[in-house]
Amino acid sequence: MTNSPDREYNLKGDTHMIDDMLYTVKDVISYLKVSRATIYRFMLRGTLQVHRVGRGLRFYGADVKACCRKDTQQDTTLAS
């Protein structure tokens, strides 16, 4: 996947992810500001849906957003 100027702007500005666009692990790490281990933990928990493209892993922007909502909901239920 090539880096288009629009895509780089969206990730560097942390404004939003495009729902139907595929992102790499590195892109998701940059967007969420978490470690690689956290991304893999989300994948193993089933919180973040992953798609294999060749030998690489890709994530839809919509899935990344849904992961954030799921993780936030789990945090609030644990606090109560």
N, C-alpha and C positions, 0 to 999 in steps of 0.2 A: 504494500500500500504506500503510495507516495504521499509526501507531506505537501498539501496545498497551502497557499498563504492563508486562506480562510480558516482552515483547520488549525494551523499554528496559532492564529490570533485567538481563536476560541479557547484553546488550551492554555495559552500563556496568560490570557485575560481572566481565566477561570469564570467566565460569564455563564456559559452553558455548553452542553454537549448536544449534538444533533441526534435525535432519537433513532433514526434509521441508518446511521453511519457506524461502521465497525471500527473499534479502537484496539490498540495493542495493550499489553500489560503495562508497558512503560507509560503510555498515554493515560491510563486509568490511575496509575501511581501518581503521576503529575497532577491530575485533576483532583483526586481525593486527598492528596498530600498524606499518604500512608505508605507503609513499607510493602515490599514485595511479599513478605510473609503474611501480612494482613490480607492482601488480595487472595493468596492461596487459601487462607483460612476461610474467607468468605465463600470461595468456590467449594471447599470441602463441606462446609455447613449447608450449602445449597442456597445461601443468601444471594450469591451473584452467579447468574447463568453465564456459562462460557460456551464458546463455539470454537471447534478446532478447524483451522484452515491450513491445510498441509501439515507442517510440523509446528505451526504457531497457534497461539491462543488469541481469540478475538472476542470483544464484548460489544454489544449494541449499547448506544448511549442511553436508550430507554431502560435497559437492564441495570446499568450503573446507577441511574437515578432511583430505580425501584430498590436496589440494594441499600442505598442510603436511607430510604424511608423505612425499610424493614429493620435495619440495624438500630435506627432511632426508636422505633416502636419497642424493640426488645429491651433497650436500655431503660425505657420508662416503665416497663412491666417489672423489670428486676428491681427498680428503685422502690416500688410500692410494696 
